[in-house]
Amino acid sequence: MAIRPSTALFLGFLCALPLQIVPANIHATSISERALQNELIAAQRAYDAASFDEAVALYYDILDTLDAYPGDNHDLRIDIATRLGQSLYDAGKYEELLNTYPVGRESSLHHQRLYALSLKEQSKYVSAADALRTLLRKDESASTRFELAHTLFLAGERDESATLFEAITVEDPLLYEKSQLFIVRLELEPQHPQAALTRLDALNEAIAESSNTRYERNYLRGQCHLDLGNNSEAIFYFEKALPPQNPEKVSWWKPTLLQLATSYLRRATETSLAAQERQRHFRRSREILEELQEKSPCDQVQIALTEVLITEAKHLNSAEAMAEAKALLGHEEYFVTPYAKTQALLLKADAADNFSERESCYRRLTAAEQRTSPLYGRNLYLRGMNDLQEGLDIQKLGDHTSAHPHFQSAAQSFQTAVTVSESVDLQLALDAASALMQTYSALGTERALEQGIQFMDSLEREHPLLHETKYDPGELIYEQARLMAQHDKYIYQANLEDPIRDLVMRLVAVNSSGPYTDRALYILATRDYKIGLLCRAEQMFQHIYSEYPDRQHAGDALFWLARCKEQSDAPKEEIRELFKQVYDKYPNSTYATEAYFHSYSLAEYLQGDEAAIEHLEALDKKFPKSSYVANAKLLIGLDLKRSRHSPSGHLIRQKDWDSAIAAFQQCEEAFERLLEEGNATEDLASVYLRARLERAMANLAIANASQGAKRDIYIEYAIDLFRGLLETLDNPSSPLWGLNIQGEAYPAIAEETSYGLAIAHLKAGQNDEALQVLDKMTERFHRAKVTRGYYLSRVRYQQAYIAMRKDNYRTALKYLNAAEDANKGKVLSTDEHLDLWIQRSHCYRELGRLDEAMRQLSQVINSDAVSTLRLKAMYLRADIYELQQRPELAQKQLEAVAKMGGYWATQAQERLKRDYTI
């Protein structure tokens, strides 16, 4: 039978009592001395054999015998009563001990100790402490002091308990060790793990680790390291915290295994861990909890195991682990206590696949009947965060109307969480207050912003503890200014009051070096920039950078200073130097990558400026996770599409279609990463779509420059890319729909993509497929009520081209006339427009309407354009002269072309030699 710590301290008492204790003056006639001696021996033997119930019965008999034969038995009765008390205590009959022989003036000190310890065993800590305090006045031994300290520890009287434990010195090594370990526990409770660890180190120096405490020390050392975030060290000590024999019998067995599993779990989530090691740590955490559940099943272990599975599923993208976690959560019988049921619902929310499933869990956790739960405030906060995140996600897609109900629900949850938690969990109340301010800011409505400002105004009055803890006067002013800067009502207008400026200037006057002063000045400066007060904004940004170079907004202020100078037409090199300081000195600034990208103008990038392109090529190495990587890769790809020449015209580099395709693909990959992370924007979606289109066009360009199988392969590549992009553009469930094309009757990117697909089909000789695409485009133009425009004109032109291939010149002429109508506004290039007239001339000629054909060609020839198509028209006009039986005019026309030079001149010269013997 295991002996309790208290029993071990006092077991020597009975062993020390002499067996020959019967008083010499007892009357033999009243009681046999030998018989009493035998009864005492029998009771002692029963006690020594741990037959405590038998010992209790024998001591009762002895006391009954003494009661039956009065005499001078006072001391003997006290000794027997003490022996009986010890036996009752060891038999676990604490109530009987307390009721049978209560402590009195004539009780032994040991009996008084047993009485106090019985109160303690029954969790009557206040009464036990009072009894031990009384005993301590008579017996100042370390053991009594220890028992009182331990009782106070259990009663939650931490300060007095710590003082008593500290008073126990190393002169009593065993109690000193135990006391020090309890002090370590006290230091861990208010989260002072480093102090606790230092004390354990000192204990090792004072007393070598003994067989009695080394495992418990390892357990506490592991707890210290776990609290400090040293997961590997925590694992090391927890692994050494349990004795090899009967580990389940030590009080820290289950806590050790639970904390060991937690240590492995936390280690598995460390970002620096290799994939194989990560899997091993997750597996070890599960194995520990599964073993613990088998030996000591309880809902606490079940919750821990479920948490491990959910975390593993998220970190390893394991559908199997998530399915296993959800299966465990489906067994409600596993979670019996109210606490366990709450934790299970929280885990269900964590494992949920969407907002609605999480909301269902949080609604149950925050129902009216949950208001008495100690976790009610935390659950309200989590429900608010769920709504806030959903609102932010919807808002990113541009749907502000649908986001608002989520923000309103979040605000309500946060407001209640602040009120509920302020007196019981101040940190939670602070978190809820911060989230509430974020929610009001996200709502951005006049009413929401006013509510935020009113909340700030009422803090000191309605939430004094929150106000005193979180907000110094500077922070309060800053928060108010931040909300005001979003509100149209407070935007500065000439000759009117400016409350934002008044607030900020008041803060500067009170504490110019305070932690919130630079933030408030930054709000004011950005507000001034936004409304066009550029001179004042420039001065303030310069002031922030100069006076607060190490603060949060120094780099951001430098960026906006450069922007101000851009608008004041400062020298380009000065602006570029400011941007360089931003990304070199403040790489963590919100605007570091934007400063890097805008160090050169878009025109410089598009014109292929060598320094600008080299700058772009280094962007992904300096800022690999930046959203501007997508922009850079697109511009690099566009530059690779063209040959590069020196200022003197010397060829530096040929166009490189393959490298351009690679750059466009890298652009797409960068965007897809941002989309997965939830950081994609409308502007980036446009970049992504353009990159996909450019990649398709680049494949078509390679096909145009190739022959045979290579040409066919690249045409097929192009067709697949054009089709894939069209499917994306026509899919309302695509994330890009909300980001880029929602609500447009016929998006420009879709026009260009469809036209590219039609051209690819034509290049492949697939006239019917091309015509289907062109006809669909015509229908969409009609539905969108588009009557003119570049792609409408080109679609009509290509329809005419297909008709001409089929020798259907009347239809072709109709399409060409429609193409001319769509060109109103002169959207076609000069060559495209001249070619359209030439094709109309061709149709007229094939229809036998030679005069009209001649007029079309004359239009081309008489135009002011600088184009080789004018020579082509002159050459073709010679054909019509021949058809009109006017060879002399045909010859003169050819002679005129032959003098010009170029392709058509060569053709004219050959024809003159062939047909006119010149």
Residue pairs with C-beta under 8 A, 6 or more apart in sequence:
1 50
2 249
3 11
3 90
5 178
6 117
6 120
6 147
7 89
7 90
9 143
9 146
9 147
10 86
10 110
10 113
10 114
10 143
13 82
13 86
13 110
14 44
14 47
14 83
14 86
17 79
17 83
19 37
19 40
19 41
19 44
20 37
21 40
21 76
21 79
22 33
22 36
22 37
22 76
23 71
23 72
23 73
23 75
23 76
25 71
25 72
26 33
26 36
26 71
26 72
26 73
27 69
27 71
30 69
30 70
30 71
31 65
31 66
31 69
31 71
36 62
36 65
39 58
39 61
39 62
39 65
40 62
42 58
43 55
43 58
43 59
43 62
43 83
43 87
44 55
46 52
46 54
46 55
46 58
47 55
47 83
47 86
47 87
47 90
50 90
52 87
52 88
52 90
52 91
53 91
55 83
55 87
55 91
56 84
56 87
56 88
56 91
56 93
59 80
59 83
59 84
59 87
60 84
62 80
63 77
63 80
63 81
63 84
66 73
66 76
66 77
66 80
74 106
78 106
78 107
78 108
78 111
79 108
81 101
81 107
81 108
81 111
82 107
82 108
82 110
82 111
82 114
84 100
84 101
85 97
85 101
85 110
85 111
85 114
85 115
86 110
86 114
88 94
88 96
88 97
88 100
88 114
88 118
89 97
89 114
89 117
89 118
92 121
94 118
94 119
94 121
94 122
95 118
95 122
97 114
97 115
97 118
98 115
98 118
98 119
98 122
101 107
101 111
102 115
103 111
103 112
103 115
103 131
107 115
109 135
109 138
109 139
112 131
112 134
112 135
112 138
113 135
113 139
113 144
113 147
115 131
116 128
116 131
116 132
116 135
116 147
116 151
117 128
117 147
119 125
119 127
119 128
119 131
120 128
120 147
120 150
120 151
120 154
123 154
125 151
125 152
125 154
125 155
126 155
128 151
129 148
129 151
129 152
129 155
129 157
132 144
132 147
132 148
132 151
133 148
135 144
136 144
136 145
136 148
142 168
142 169
142 171
142 172
142 175
143 172
143 175
145 164
145 167
145 168
146 164
146 165
146 168
146 175
146 178
146 179
148 164
149 161
149 164
149 165
149 168
149 179
149 182
150 161
150 182
152 160
152 161
152 164
153 161
153 165
153 182
153 185
153 186
158 186
158 189
161 182
161 186
162 183
162 186
165 179
165 180
165 182
165 183
165 186
166 179
166 183
168 175
168 176
168 179
169 176
170 176
170 206
170 207
173 207
174 212
176 206
176 207
177 203
177 207
177 210
177 212
177 213
178 213
180 199
180 200
180 203
181 203
181 213
181 216
181 217
181 220
183 199
184 196
184 199
184 200
184 220
184 224
185 196
185 220
187 193
187 195
187 196
187 199
188 196
188 220
188 223
188 224
188 227
191 227
193 223
193 224
193 225
193 227
193 228
194 224
194 228
196 220
196 223
196 224
197 221
197 224
197 225
197 228
200 217
200 220
200 221
200 224
203 217
204 217
209 217
215 240
215 241
215 242
215 243
215 250
215 252
216 241
216 250
216 252
218 237
218 238
218 240
218 241
219 237
219 238
219 241
219 242
219 252
219 255
219 256
221 237
222 233
222 234
222 235
222 236
222 237
222 238
222 241
222 256
222 259
222 260
222 263
223 234
223 259
225 231
225 233
225 234
225 236
225 237
226 234
226 238
226 259
226 262
226 263
226 266
229 266
231 263
231 264
231 266
231 267
231 270
232 267
234 259
234 260
234 263
235 260
235 263
235 264
235 267
238 256
238 259
238 260
238 263
239 260
241 252
241 256
242 250
242 252
242 253
242 256
243 250
247 253
248 295
248 296
254 292
254 296
257 288
257 289
257 291
257 292
258 289
258 292
258 300
258 301
258 304
260 288
261 285
261 286
261 288
261 289
261 292
261 304
261 308
262 285
262 304
264 281
264 282
264 284
264 285
264 288
265 281
265 282
265 285
265 307
265 308
265 311
267 273
267 281
268 278
268 281
268 282
268 285
268 311
268 312
268 315
269 311
269 315
273 281
278 315
278 316
279 316
282 308
282 311
282 312
282 315
282 316
285 308
286 305
286 308
286 309
286 312
289 301
289 304
289 305
289 308
290 305
292 301
293 301
293 302
293 305
299 334
299 335
299 336
299 337
299 340
300 340
302 328
302 334
302 335
302 340
303 335
303 340
303 343
303 344
303 347
305 328
306 325
306 328
306 329
306 344
306 347
307 347
309 321
309 322
309 324
309 325
309 328
310 321
310 322
310 325
310 347
310 350
310 351
312 318
312 321
313 319
313 320
313 321
313 322
313 325
313 351
314 322
322 351
325 347
325 351
326 348
326 351
328 334
329 344
329 347
329 348
329 351
332 341
332 344
334 340
334 344
335 341
335 343
335 344
338 373
339 375
342 365
342 370
342 373
342 375
342 379
345 361
345 364
345 365
346 361
346 365
346 379
346 382
348 357
348 361
349 357
349 358
349 361
349 362
349 365
349 382
349 386
352 358
352 361
355 386
355 390
358 386
359 383
359 386
359 387
362 379
362 382
362 383
362 386
363 383
364 370
365 375
365 379
365 382
365 383
366 376
366 379
366 380
366 383
366 413
370 376
370 379
373 379
374 424
376 420
377 417
377 420
377 421
377 424
377 425
377 428
377 429
377 432
378 417
378 421
378 425
378 428
380 413
380 414
380 416
380 417
380 420
380 432
381 413
381 414
381 417
381 421
381 428
381 431
381 432
381 435
383 413
384 409
384 410
384 411
384 412
384 413
384 414
384 417
384 432
384 435
384 436
384 439
385 410
385 435
386 410
387 406
387 407
387 409
387 410
387 413
388 406
388 407
388 410
388 435
388 438
388 439
388 442
390 403
390 406
391 403
391 404
391 406
391 407
391 410
391 439
391 442
392 403
392 442
393 678
394 402
394 403
394 406
395 403
395 442
396 678
396 680
396 681
397 735
397 738
397 739
398 682
398 738
398 739
398 742
399 738
403 442
404 443
404 445
407 439
407 442
407 443
407 448
408 443
410 435
410 439
411 436
411 439
411 440
411 443
411 448
411 451
414 432
414 433
414 435
414 436
414 439
415 436
417 428
417 429
417 432
418 429
418 432
418 433
418 436
418 463
418 466
419 463
421 428
421 429
421 432
422 429
422 463
422 465
422 466
423 465
426 465
426 466
426 469
429 463
429 465
429 466
430 466
430 469
430 470
433 455
433 463
433 466
433 470
436 452
436 455
437 452
437 455
437 479
437 482
437 483
439 448
440 448
440 449
440 451
440 452
440 455
440 483
441 449
441 452
441 482
441 483
441 486
443 449
444 486
446 487
446 488
446 489
449 483
449 484
449 486
449 487
450 487
452 479
452 483
453 480
453 483
453 484
453 487
456 476
456 479
456 480
456 483
457 480
459 466
459 467
459 471
459 476
460 467
467 476
471 479
472 514
472 516
473 507
473 510
473 511
474 507
474 510
474 511
474 514
474 515
474 516
474 517
474 520
475 515
475 516
477 503
477 504
477 506
477 507
477 516
477 520
478 507
478 516
478 519
478 520
478 523
480 503
481 500
481 503
481 504
481 520
481 523
481 524
482 523
484 490
484 499
484 500
484 503
485 491
485 500
485 523
485 524
485 526
485 527
490 499
490 500
491 527
491 531
492 498
492 500
492 501
492 527
492 528
492 531
492 533
500 523
500 524
500 527
501 524
503 520
504 520
504 521
504 523
504 524
507 514
507 516
507 517
507 520
508 517
508 520
508 521
511 517
517 548
518 544
518 547
518 548
518 551
518 552
518 553
518 554
519 551
519 552
519 553
521 540
521 543
521 544
522 544
522 553
522 556
522 557
524 540
525 537
525 540
525 541
525 544
525 557
525 560
526 537
526 560
528 534
528 536
528 537
528 540
529 537
529 541
529 560
529 563
529 564
534 564
534 567
534 568
537 560
537 564
538 561
538 564
538 565
538 568
541 557
541 558
541 560
541 561
541 564
542 557
542 561
544 551
544 553
544 554
544 557
545 554
545 557
545 558
545 561
548 554
554 586
555 582
555 585
555 586
555 588
555 589
555 590
555 591
555 592
556 586
556 589
556 590
556 591
558 578
558 581
558 582
558 585
558 586
558 589
559 578
559 579
559 582
559 589
559 591
559 594
559 595
560 591
561 578
562 575
562 578
562 579
562 582
562 595
565 574
565 575
565 578
566 575
576 599
576 600
579 595
579 596
579 598
579 599
580 595
580 599
582 589
582 591
582 592
582 595
582 596
583 589
583 592
583 593
583 595
583 596
583 622
583 623
586 592
587 622
587 623
589 595
592 623
593 619
593 623
593 626
593 627
593 628
594 628
596 615
596 619
596 622
596 623
596 626
596 628
597 616
597 619
597 628
597 631
597 632
599 615
600 609
600 611
600 612
600 615
600 616
604 612
605 612
605 613
605 616
605 635
605 639
606 635
606 638
608 639
608 642
608 644
610 644
613 635
613 636
613 639
616 632
616 635
616 636
617 632
617 636
619 626
619 628
619 629
619 632
620 626
620 629
620 632
620 633
620 666
620 670
623 629
627 670
627 674
627 679
627 681
627 684
629 666
629 667
629 670
630 667
630 670
630 671
630 674
630 684
630 687
630 688
630 691
631 667
631 684
631 687
633 663
633 664
633 666
633 667
633 670
633 691
634 663
634 664
634 667
634 687
634 690
634 691
634 694
636 663
637 660
637 661
637 662
637 663
637 664
637 667
637 691
637 694
637 695
637 698
638 660
638 694
640 655
640 656
640 657
640 659
640 660
640 663
641 655
641 657
641 660
641 694
641 698
641 701
642 655
643 651
643 652
643 653
643 654
643 655
644 651
644 652
644 653
645 651
645 652
646 652
657 698
657 701
657 702
657 705
658 702
660 694
660 698
661 695
661 698
661 699
664 691
664 692
664 694
664 695
664 698
665 691
665 695
667 687
667 688
667 691
668 688
668 691
668 692
668 695
671 680
671 684
671 685
671 687
671 688
671 691
672 688
674 680
674 684
675 735
680 688
680 735
680 739
681 739
682 739
682 740
685 736
685 739
685 740
686 740
686 749
688 736
689 725
689 728
689 729
689 736
689 740
689 749
690 749
692 721
692 724
692 725
692 728
693 725
693 749
693 752
693 753
693 756
695 721
696 718
696 721
696 722
696 725
696 753
696 756
696 760
697 718
697 756
699 714
699 715
699 717
699 718
699 721
700 714
700 715
700 718
700 756
700 759
700 760
700 763
702 710
702 714
703 710
703 711
703 712
703 713
703 714
703 715
703 717
703 718
703 760
703 763
704 711
704 763
706 714
712 764
715 760
715 763
715 764
716 764
718 756
718 760
719 757
719 760
719 761
719 764
722 753
722 754
722 756
722 757
722 760
723 757
725 753
726 750
726 753
726 754
726 757
728 734
728 736
729 736
729 741
729 747
729 749
729 750
729 753
730 750
731 737
732 742
740 747
740 749
741 747
741 749
741 750
745 780
745 783
745 784
745 785
745 786
746 780
746 781
746 783
746 784
746 786
750 780
751 777
751 791
752 791
754 773
754 776
754 777
755 777
755 791
755 794
755 795
755 798
757 773
758 770
758 773
758 774
758 777
758 795
758 798
759 770
759 798
761 767
761 769
761 770
761 773
762 770
762 798
762 801
762 802
767 802
767 805
767 806
770 798
770 802
771 799
771 802
774 795
774 798
774 799
774 802
775 799
777 791
777 795
778 795
778 796
778 799
781 789
781 792
781 795
786 792
787 821
787 822
788 821
788 822
788 823
788 824
788 825
788 827
789 822
789 827
790 827
790 828
792 822
793 819
793 820
793 822
793 823
793 827
793 828
793 836
794 819
794 828
794 832
796 815
796 816
796 818
796 819
796 822
797 815
797 816
797 819
797 832
797 836
797 839
799 815
800 811
800 812
800 813
800 814
800 815
800 816
800 819
800 839
800 843
801 812
801 839
803 809
803 811
803 812
803 815
804 812
804 839
804 842
804 843
807 846
809 843
809 846
809 847
810 843
810 847
812 839
812 843
813 840
813 843
813 844
813 847
816 836
816 839
816 840
816 843
817 840
819 836
820 836
820 840
823 833
823 836
826 833
828 836
830 865
830 866
830 867
831 865
831 867
831 869
834 860
834 863
834 865
834 867
834 869
834 870
834 873
835 869
837 856
837 857
837 859
837 860
837 873
838 856
838 857
838 860
838 869
838 872
838 873
838 876
840 856
841 852
841 853
841 854
841 856
841 857
841 860
841 873
841 876
842 853
842 876
844 850
844 852
844 853
844 856
845 853
845 879
845 880
845 883
850 880
850 883
850 884
853 880
854 877
854 880
857 873
857 874
857 876
857 877
857 880
858 873
858 877
860 869
860 870
860 872
860 873
861 870
861 873
861 874
861 877
863 870
868 902
868 903
868 904
871 897
871 900
871 902
871 904
871 905
872 904
874 893
874 896
874 897
874 904
875 893
875 894
875 897
875 904
875 907
875 908
877 893
878 889
878 890
878 891
878 893
878 894
878 897
878 908
878 911
879 890
881 887
881 889
881 890
881 893
882 890
887 916
891 912
891 916
891 918
894 908
894 911
894 912
894 916
895 908
895 912
895 918
897 904
897 905
897 907
897 908
898 905
898 908
898 909
898 912
899 905
912 918
